[in-house]
Amino acid sequence: MEAAVIDAGSKLLKAGTAVPDQAPPIIFPTQMQRTLEDGPSADNPLLEDVFVDPVVRGFIRDWDAIEDLLQYVLYTGLEWEEGNEGQVLFTDPLCTPKALREQLVQLMFETFNVSGFYASEQAVLSLYAVGRISGCTVDIGHGKIDIGPVLEGAVQHIASRRFETGGIDLTKLLSQELSKSNPHVNLSVSDVDLIKEKYSCCAEDDVAYAKTQRSSGTEQHTLPDGQVITIGKERFTVGEALFQPSILGLETHGIVEQLVHAISTVSSENHRQLLENTVLCGGITSMPGFEDRFQKESSLCSSAIRPSLVKPPEYMPDKLTQYSAWVGGAILAKVVFPQNQHVTKGDYDETGPSIVHRKCF
C-alpha cells in the first residue's frame, strides 16, 4: 500500500497516495459544518449547523474536528480498511510548536493505528516539488505568510519569518473595498472569495497601481442570489497589499523586502543559493501579474543578490503553487518509508510522542 500524504491547510485539505507527478486527488475545504449535539439552547433556539475551523493560521486548533476530517479522508477517500492501516506523511507549517507535532503523532498511532508516520516542513517539501534541496519558499497561505530558507534540506529557523496575515485578510480587504463601490449589495465571505479568485490581478508596479486607482475599466459580476456588482479598481488591491502592506494597515515592508531581510541573517556565503532559488507557494501567487511584479520588485530591492524565481519542471501538474507541499510530500514519502527513516509503531511504543522530534526533521 502506498503511503498517504496529507497537507491540512487553513482553507483546503489536500490528500492522496504518494504519486509525485500528479495533483492531490482529494482537495476539499478544511472548514466543517456541524450540527450541535446537545440540541436547541437559549443561544441557539433552533438546531442549526455551526461552522468549525479545525486549522487556524496554519496550525491545528480543533483536534476533534481534525479527527473527523482524517476519518473521512483515510477510510472513505483513500479506502483504508480498519485493522489494515498504512503509513502517513504529514506536512508541517513553518514554526509548528513541538506540542502540536507530538499531539499529531499521538493521534496517528493511538486513534488511527497507522503502521508508520513521518512529518516534514512545508518549505522543504515545496522545494522538493521543483527539484531543489536548497532555496527559499515564500508561502502565502489562507491564514499566514511563511518565508522559509532551506539549505541542504534543512530549514534555517533563525532566518525563517512567519506573518499572521494571509488570504483571509486579503478577502476582508477586498470585501471592504467592494462595499464602498457597491454600498447596497450584501456580500458573503464566499462571494468575495470567488471574486478574489476570478478577478484579482497585480499591477506592474506601484506607479501602475496608482493609475488603476484613478481610472480603471469595470466589469459586472452576478452573485449567486442574482445581485449584480461592479468590479473595477478593487481587482488590483489584493495583489498590491502584498507589496504595499500599508494598504492593510500594517507598518511593515513588502513581501520581497521581507524575503531579503530574512536571508540577510544567514551566512553571506549562502545568500546566492537561497535567493536565486526562490519558490512561490499558495493560490494567491498564481494570480495574473504576480510573478512579474515579484521579479520587478526584486530588481529594485536593497540586496546585491536579487531574488530569482524557480520555474517548476514541465512534467509537474498545472497550478503547482497551490499544492507544492503535497507534491513534495509525495516525493519524500517514496524515500523515507522504503528506507525505514520514518517513525514506526515500535518506535512510538518505546519512546512516546517525543520520538517525532528525533526522527522527523
Kinemage of the C-alpha trace (Angstrom):
@kinemage 1
@onewidth
@group {chain A} dominant
@subgroup {mainchain}
@vectorlist {calphas} color= white
{ca met a 1} P 0.000 0.000 0.000
{ca glu a 2} L 1.348 3.451 -0.983
{ca ala a 3} L 1.778 5.934 1.857
{ca ala a 4} L -0.881 8.616 2.293
{ca val a 5} L 0.258 12.242 2.082
{ca ile a 6} L -1.820 14.867 3.913
{ca asp a 7} L -1.466 18.648 3.785
{ca ala a 8} L -4.083 20.209 6.070
{ca gly a 9} L -4.247 23.953 5.404
{ca ser a 10} L -6.440 26.603 6.988
{ca lys a 11} L -8.679 26.696 3.915
{ca leu a 12} L -8.119 23.465 1.977
{ca leu a 13} L -7.071 19.940 2.901
{ca lys a 14} L -5.051 18.153 0.225
{ca ala a 15} L -4.594 14.386 0.425
{ca gly a 16} L -3.843 11.307 -1.605
{ca thr a 17} L -1.481 8.403 -2.047
{ca ala a 18} L 2.132 9.269 -2.855
{ca val a 19} L 2.181 9.770 -6.620
{ca pro a 20} L 4.602 12.694 -7.072
{ca asp a 21} L 3.821 13.973 -10.576
{ca gln a 22} L 0.076 14.432 -10.168
{ca ala a 23} L -2.221 16.805 -8.326
{ca pro a 24} L -3.598 15.557 -4.996
{ca pro a 25} L -6.747 13.529 -5.792
{ca ile a 26} L -8.558 14.755 -2.662
{ca ile a 27} L -8.984 18.514 -2.202
{ca phe a 28} L -11.801 19.935 -0.106
{ca pro a 29} L -12.466 22.769 2.378
{ca thr a 30} L -10.978 22.247 5.828
{ca gln a 31} L -13.819 24.190 7.439
{ca met a 32} L -16.572 21.863 8.642
{ca gln a 33} L -20.299 22.180 9.233
{ca arg a 34} L -21.511 20.564 12.420
{ca thr a 35} L -24.923 20.167 13.987
{ca leu a 36} L -24.920 20.991 17.690
{ca glu a 37} L -25.209 17.710 19.564
{ca asp a 38} L -26.933 18.993 22.664
{ca gly a 39} L -29.965 20.305 20.816
{ca pro a 40} L -31.572 23.771 20.892
{ca ser a 41} L -30.462 26.214 23.571
{ca ala a 42} L -31.163 29.789 24.624
{ca asp a 43} L -28.245 30.944 22.478
{ca asn a 44} L -29.273 28.752 19.567
{ca pro a 45} L -33.044 28.059 19.808
{ca leu a 46} L -33.066 26.174 16.513
{ca leu a 47} L -30.978 23.079 15.875
{ca glu a 48} L -28.640 24.824 13.461
{ca asp a 49} L -25.376 23.854 11.875
{ca val a 50} L -22.287 25.690 13.089
{ca phe a 51} L -19.050 26.194 11.199
{ca val a 52} L -15.848 24.846 12.724
{ca asp a 53} L -12.299 25.729 11.657
{ca pro a 54} L -10.029 22.799 12.621
{ca val a 55} L -6.940 24.619 11.301
{ca val a 56} L -6.369 28.309 12.131
{ca arg a 57} L -3.453 30.349 10.744
{ca gly a 58} L -1.875 27.074 9.583
{ca phe a 59} L -1.978 25.231 12.928
{ca ile a 60} L -4.446 22.564 14.106
{ca arg a 61} L -6.703 24.090 16.777
{ca asp a 62} L -9.679 21.709 16.991
{ca trp a 63} L -8.480 18.132 17.419
{ca asp a 64} L -11.955 16.565 17.471
{ca ala a 65} L -12.734 18.196 14.135
{ca ile a 66} L -9.411 17.201 12.538
{ca glu a 67} L -10.014 13.636 13.710
{ca asp a 68} L -13.367 13.625 11.913
{ca leu a 69} L -11.767 15.005 8.742
{ca leu a 70} L -8.995 12.417 8.776
{ca gln a 71} L -11.508 9.641 9.431
{ca tyr a 72} L -13.247 10.623 6.206
{ca val a 73} L -10.012 11.105 4.212
{ca leu a 74} L -8.389 7.819 5.197
{ca tyr a 75} L -11.299 5.382 5.359
{ca thr a 76} L -13.656 6.861 2.754
{ca gly a 77} L -11.417 8.909 0.447
{ca leu a 78} L -8.413 6.551 0.401
{ca glu a 79} L -10.430 3.414 1.197
{ca trp a 80} L -8.280 2.193 4.057
{ca glu a 81} L -9.587 -0.856 5.900
{ca glu a 82} L -9.797 -0.855 9.681
{ca gly a 83} L -7.148 -3.174 11.060
{ca asn a 84} L -5.021 -2.785 7.927
{ca glu a 85} L -3.938 0.857 8.206
{ca gly a 86} L -0.974 2.122 6.223
{ca gln a 87} L 1.639 4.866 6.531
{ca val a 88} L 1.077 8.635 6.629
{ca leu a 89} L 3.271 11.617 5.794
{ca phe a 90} L 2.031 14.948 7.125
{ca thr a 91} L 3.223 18.389 6.034
{ca asp a 92} L 4.249 20.737 8.858
{ca pro a 93} L 3.786 24.524 8.641
{ca leu a 94} L 6.830 26.629 9.459
{ca cys a 95} L 7.415 27.111 13.204
{ca thr a 96} L 4.995 24.351 14.276
{ca pro a 97} L 5.119 24.125 18.111
{ca lys a 98} L 6.610 20.892 19.454
{ca ala a 99} L 3.445 20.128 21.416
{ca leu a 100} L 1.345 20.149 18.228
{ca arg a 101} L 3.739 17.744 16.476
{ca glu a 102} L 3.549 15.392 19.442
{ca gln a 103} L -0.243 15.568 19.559
{ca leu a 104} L -0.429 14.744 15.865
{ca val a 105} L 1.834 11.678 16.065
{ca gln a 106} L -0.181 10.532 19.091
{ca leu a 107} L -3.433 10.876 17.140
{ca met a 108} L -1.980 8.916 14.229
{ca phe a 109} L -0.769 5.936 16.261
{ca glu a 110} L -3.379 5.766 19.012
{ca thr a 111} L -6.547 6.697 17.113
{ca phe a 112} L -5.782 5.683 13.535
{ca asn a 113} L -3.391 2.826 14.293
{ca val a 114} L -1.055 3.789 11.426
{ca ser a 115} L 1.866 1.490 10.708
{ca gly a 116} L 4.285 4.379 10.074
{ca phe a 117} L 4.412 8.165 10.341
{ca tyr a 118} L 6.580 10.979 9.063
{ca ala a 119} L 6.265 14.774 9.145
{ca ser a 120} L 8.286 17.307 7.164
{ca glu a 121} L 8.192 21.077 6.922
{ca gln a 122} L 6.287 22.599 4.023
{ca ala a 123} L 9.211 24.822 2.981
{ca val a 124} L 11.411 21.772 2.401
{ca leu a 125} L 8.675 19.901 0.555
{ca ser a 126} L 7.816 22.813 -1.760
{ca leu a 127} L 11.454 22.947 -2.832
{ca tyr a 128} L 11.489 19.191 -3.473
{ca ala a 129} L 8.496 19.722 -5.784
{ca val a 130} L 10.604 21.894 -8.098
{ca gly a 131} L 13.711 19.713 -7.860
{ca arg a 132} L 15.689 21.717 -5.281
{ca ile a 133} L 17.080 20.908 -1.834
{ca ser a 134} L 18.267 24.463 -1.142
{ca gly a 135} L 16.428 27.706 -1.707
{ca cys a 136} L 13.747 29.816 -0.107
{ca thr a 137} L 9.969 29.491 -0.143
{ca val a 138} L 7.538 32.383 0.070
{ca asp a 139} L 4.315 30.676 1.090
{ca ile a 140} L 1.208 32.880 1.086
{ca gly a 141} L -1.484 30.757 2.678
{ca his a 142} L -5.058 31.372 3.779
{ca gly a 143} L -4.067 32.404 7.295
{ca lys a 144} L -0.343 33.183 7.224
{ca ile a 145} L 2.706 34.074 5.167
{ca asp a 146} L 5.789 31.940 5.744
{ca ile a 147} L 9.281 32.729 4.464
{ca gly a 148} L 11.361 29.574 4.779
{ca pro a 149} L 15.077 29.482 3.861
{ca val a 150} L 16.288 25.899 3.321
{ca leu a 151} L 19.870 24.635 2.993
{ca glu a 152} L 20.536 21.024 2.008
{ca gly a 153} L 17.013 20.001 3.000
{ca ala a 154} L 17.066 21.711 6.417
{ca val a 155} L 15.030 24.810 7.309
{ca gln a 156} L 17.183 27.647 8.663
{ca his a 157} L 14.902 28.521 11.563
{ca ile a 158} L 16.964 31.516 12.680
{ca ala a 159} L 16.141 33.209 9.365
{ca ser a 160} L 12.550 31.965 8.989
{ca arg a 161} L 9.731 34.503 9.110
{ca arg a 162} L 6.054 33.946 9.862
{ca phe a 163} L 3.395 36.637 9.489
{ca glu a 164} L -0.155 36.269 10.782
{ca thr a 165} L -1.547 37.701 7.554
{ca gly a 166} L -2.861 35.721 4.624
{ca gly a 167} L -5.623 35.121 2.121
{ca ile a 168} L -8.381 35.561 4.720
{ca asp a 169} L -7.139 39.093 5.476
{ca leu a 170} L -6.935 39.899 1.770
{ca thr a 171} L -10.524 38.682 1.367
{ca lys a 172} L -11.638 41.045 4.160
{ca leu a 173} L -9.773 43.898 2.481
{ca leu a 174} L -11.441 43.180 -0.861
{ca ser a 175} L -14.845 42.978 0.851
{ca gln a 176} L -14.331 46.449 2.352
{ca glu a 177} L -13.285 47.899 -0.992
{ca leu a 178} L -16.211 46.336 -2.877
{ca ser a 179} L -18.663 47.573 -0.244
{ca lys a 180} L -17.508 51.161 -0.857
{ca ser a 181} L -18.287 50.954 -4.567
{ca asn a 182} L -21.370 48.718 -4.160
{ca pro a 183} L -22.925 50.036 -0.914
{ca his a 184} L -26.342 48.436 -1.420
{ca val a 185} L -25.120 44.889 -2.029
{ca asn a 186} L -24.721 42.283 0.722
{ca leu a 187} L -21.574 40.249 0.141
{ca ser a 188} L -20.835 36.978 1.915
{ca val a 189} L -17.278 35.785 2.563
{ca ser a 190} L -17.731 33.022 -0.033
{ca asp a 191} L -18.925 35.609 -2.605
{ca val a 192} L -15.823 37.736 -2.047
{ca asp a 193} L -13.544 34.687 -2.110
{ca leu a 194} L -14.845 33.749 -5.557
{ca ile a 195} L -14.466 37.319 -6.797
{ca lys a 196} L -10.897 37.406 -5.464
{ca glu a 197} L -10.003 34.185 -7.283
{ca lys a 198} L -11.667 35.222 -10.545
{ca tyr a 199} L -10.746 38.899 -10.878
{ca ser a 200} L -7.687 39.730 -8.763
{ca cys a 201} L -4.528 40.683 -10.617
{ca cys a 202} L -1.274 42.500 -9.910
{ca ala a 203} L -0.269 45.894 -11.249
{ca glu a 204} L 3.132 46.119 -12.947
{ca asp a 205} L 4.498 48.421 -10.230
{ca asp a 206} L 3.301 50.965 -7.662
{ca val a 207} L 3.023 53.687 -10.308
{ca ala a 208} L 0.792 51.467 -12.460
{ca tyr a 209} L -1.251 50.634 -9.358
{ca ala a 210} L -1.785 54.323 -8.598
{ca lys a 211} L -3.114 54.789 -12.142
{ca thr a 212} L -5.621 51.943 -11.686
{ca gln a 213} L -6.978 53.726 -8.611
{ca arg a 214} L -7.672 56.864 -10.633
{ca ser a 215} L -9.184 55.167 -13.664
{ca ser a 216} L -9.802 51.521 -14.367
{ca gly a 217} L -12.155 49.571 -16.574
{ca thr a 218} L -15.083 47.908 -14.824
{ca glu a 219} L -16.828 44.558 -15.094
{ca gln a 220} L -20.266 43.405 -13.994
{ca his a 221} L -20.408 40.327 -11.811
{ca thr a 222} L -23.621 38.495 -10.960
{ca leu a 223} L -23.756 36.963 -7.486
{ca pro a 224} L -25.466 33.595 -6.847
{ca asp a 225} L -28.558 35.387 -5.472
{ca gly a 226} L -28.921 37.458 -8.649
{ca gln a 227} L -27.486 40.728 -7.338
{ca val a 228} L -25.127 42.477 -9.754
{ca ile a 229} L -21.998 44.279 -8.596
{ca thr a 230} L -19.406 46.392 -10.374
{ca ile a 231} L -15.733 45.475 -10.059
{ca gly a 232} L -13.088 47.980 -11.135
{ca lys a 233} L -10.010 49.256 -9.348
{ca glu a 234} L -10.673 46.778 -6.496
{ca arg a 235} L -9.261 43.898 -8.551
{ca phe a 236} L -5.737 45.316 -8.109
{ca thr a 237} L -5.971 45.838 -4.333
{ca val a 238} L -5.324 42.253 -3.196
{ca gly a 239} L -2.041 41.855 -5.053
{ca glu a 240} L -0.815 45.353 -4.202
{ca ala a 241} L -1.351 44.802 -0.470
{ca leu a 242} L 1.379 42.131 -0.545
{ca phe a 243} L 3.878 44.655 -1.913
{ca gln a 244} L 2.465 47.653 -0.005
{ca pro a 245} L 1.227 46.267 3.363
{ca ser a 246} L 0.180 49.788 4.425
{ca ile a 247} L -2.983 49.092 2.376
{ca leu a 248} L -3.803 46.505 5.060
{ca gly a 249} L -2.927 48.990 7.790
{ca leu a 250} L 0.406 47.274 8.519
{ca glu a 251} L 3.626 49.177 9.146
{ca thr a 252} L 5.996 46.711 7.550
{ca his a 253} L 7.936 46.054 4.347
{ca gly a 254} L 6.517 44.361 1.262
{ca ile a 255} L 6.964 40.675 0.559
{ca val a 256} L 10.222 40.983 -1.452
{ca glu a 257} L 11.990 43.170 1.122
{ca gln a 258} L 10.818 40.783 3.869
{ca leu a 259} L 12.450 37.936 1.960
{ca val a 260} L 15.712 39.840 1.545
{ca his a 261} L 15.776 40.847 5.227
{ca ala a 262} L 15.175 37.233 6.287
{ca ile a 263} L 18.048 35.936 4.148
{ca ser a 264} L 20.410 38.653 5.442
{ca thr a 265} L 20.518 36.843 8.808
{ca val a 266} L 22.077 33.744 7.162
{ca ser a 267} L 25.804 33.448 6.440
{ca ser a 268} L 26.573 35.599 3.379
{ca glu a 269} L 28.141 32.662 1.517
{ca asn a 270} L 24.638 31.133 1.278
{ca his a 271} L 22.751 34.245 0.103
{ca arg a 272} L 23.032 33.472 -3.605
{ca gln a 273} L 21.981 29.832 -3.191
{ca leu a 274} L 18.899 30.886 -1.218
{ca leu a 275} L 17.741 33.973 -3.123
{ca glu a 276} L 18.337 32.608 -6.627
{ca asn a 277} L 16.199 29.556 -5.836
{ca thr a 278} L 13.056 31.307 -4.618
{ca val a 279} L 9.787 29.366 -4.861
{ca leu a 280} L 6.335 30.948 -4.595
{ca cys a 281} L 3.612 28.866 -2.927
{ca gly a 282} L -0.091 29.403 -2.305
{ca gly a 283} L -3.020 30.067 -4.620
{ca ile a 284} L -2.694 33.866 -4.317
{ca thr a 285} L 0.711 33.761 -6.015
{ca ser a 286} L -0.837 32.354 -9.198
{ca met a 287} L -2.908 35.499 -9.829
{ca pro a 288} L -2.163 37.209 -13.175
{ca gly a 289} L 0.821 39.542 -12.944
{ca phe a 290} L 2.054 38.397 -9.526
{ca glu a 291} L 5.259 36.672 -10.676
{ca asp a 292} L 6.156 39.584 -12.979
{ca arg a 293} L 5.605 42.087 -10.165
{ca phe a 294} L 7.669 39.951 -7.773
{ca gln a 295} L 10.572 39.904 -10.260
{ca lys a 296} L 10.298 43.642 -10.871
{ca glu a 297} L 10.349 44.380 -7.123
{ca ser a 298} L 13.332 42.024 -6.842
{ca ser a 299} L 15.273 44.073 -9.389
{ca leu a 300} L 14.682 47.180 -7.244
{ca cys a 301} L 15.397 45.651 -3.837
{ca ser a 302} L 18.197 46.638 -1.469
{ca ser a 303} L 20.148 43.387 -1.840
{ca ala a 304} L 23.244 42.987 -4.019
{ca ile a 305} L 21.972 39.486 -4.851
{ca arg a 306} L 18.447 39.648 -6.212
{ca pro a 307} L 15.723 37.041 -5.619
{ca ser a 308} L 15.031 34.904 -8.689
{ca leu a 309} L 12.068 32.569 -9.128
{ca val a 310} L 12.385 28.855 -9.897
{ca lys a 311} L 10.054 27.544 -12.580
{ca pro a 312} L 8.521 24.106 -11.906
{ca pro a 313} L 9.554 21.228 -14.207
{ca glu a 314} L 7.240 20.698 -17.177
{ca tyr a 315} L 6.236 17.219 -16.025
{ca met a 316} L 4.743 18.599 -12.802
{ca pro a 317} L 0.975 19.244 -12.678
{ca asp a 318} L -0.538 22.635 -13.518
{ca lys a 319} L -1.139 25.084 -10.665
{ca leu a 320} L 1.702 23.515 -8.689
{ca thr a 321} L 1.945 26.607 -6.454
{ca gln a 322} L -1.404 25.675 -4.885
{ca tyr a 323} L -0.233 22.285 -3.611
{ca ser a 324} L 3.556 22.190 -3.942
{ca ala a 325} L 3.984 20.991 -0.330
{ca trp a 326} L 1.739 17.999 -1.053
{ca val a 327} L 3.693 17.125 -4.222
{ca gly a 328} L 6.971 17.423 -2.314
{ca gly a 329} L 5.489 15.192 0.386
{ca ala a 330} L 4.676 12.568 -2.235
{ca ile a 331} L 8.297 12.702 -3.443
{ca leu a 332} L 9.681 12.390 0.092
{ca ala a 333} L 7.317 9.538 1.003
{ca lys a 334} L 8.946 7.488 -1.773
{ca val a 335} L 12.234 7.786 0.141
{ca val a 336} L 11.579 7.796 3.891
{ca phe a 337} L 9.205 4.834 4.101
{ca pro a 338} L 11.088 2.347 1.875
{ca gln a 339} L 14.343 3.294 3.644
{ca asn a 340} L 12.768 2.937 7.110
{ca gln a 341} L 13.555 6.513 8.121
{ca his a 342} L 10.045 7.044 9.493
{ca val a 343} L 8.538 6.637 12.969
{ca thr a 344} L 7.370 3.035 13.363
{ca lys a 345} L 4.772 1.707 15.788
{ca gly a 346} L 7.636 0.120 17.742
{ca asp a 347} L 9.448 3.489 17.953
{ca tyr a 348} L 6.286 5.154 19.224
{ca asp a 349} L 5.512 2.445 21.792
{ca glu a 350} L 9.071 2.574 23.121
{ca thr a 351} L 9.633 6.338 23.264
{ca gly a 352} L 6.218 8.019 23.046
{ca pro a 353} L 5.219 11.135 21.062
{ca ser a 354} L 8.595 12.869 21.560
{ca ile a 355} L 10.110 10.434 19.018
{ca val a 356} L 8.733 12.719 16.283
{ca his a 357} L 11.433 15.331 17.010
{ca arg a 358} L 14.255 12.830 16.672
{ca lys a 359} L 13.120 11.051 13.513
{ca cys a 360} L 11.246 13.832 11.655
{ca phe a 361} L 13.321 16.920 10.953
